[in-house]
Amino acid sequence: MGSRVQVRLADTPEEIEAVRALRIRVFVGEQGVPLEAEMDELDSLARHAIALADGVVVGTGRMYGASTGTAHVGRMAVDTGQRRRGIGGLILSFLEDQARLGGAGQVELHAQTYVRSFYERHGYAAVGEPFFEVDIEHVRMTRRLE
């Protein structure tokens, strides 16, 4: 990774808008997810991670529900030109830390099956059979937090 990547919570309206724009580019533009399915009611409840490289938004993810004991991670996205540089792993680790701080002992997510191995490398295990969300095959995955 040529530039240093900082991951933290998006906490201003401008940062929230920047992560929304990245999600729209990745999920709506690249993958054809309908906008109304991508931007859902959970956005207002979630904590949003923002990954910045030289001040530019390069990745995001969200987490909610930590206080229930099981945090839900989702909407993980890394800008096209920044993939395979470890940014997704940094975002995931950050969100897991946020989940621990919120009291969660487990993380659950719905991974697109083509990135299942990414989550397995980070300690997640598939639960159940693959299923479709917005016409994309996913698998439910969980990880116990230490």
Summary of the structure (lengths in Angstrom):
residues: 146
radius of gyration: 14.3
end to end distance: 28.0
largest distance: 40.2
contacts: 441
relative contact order: 0.16
helix: 38%
strand: 38%
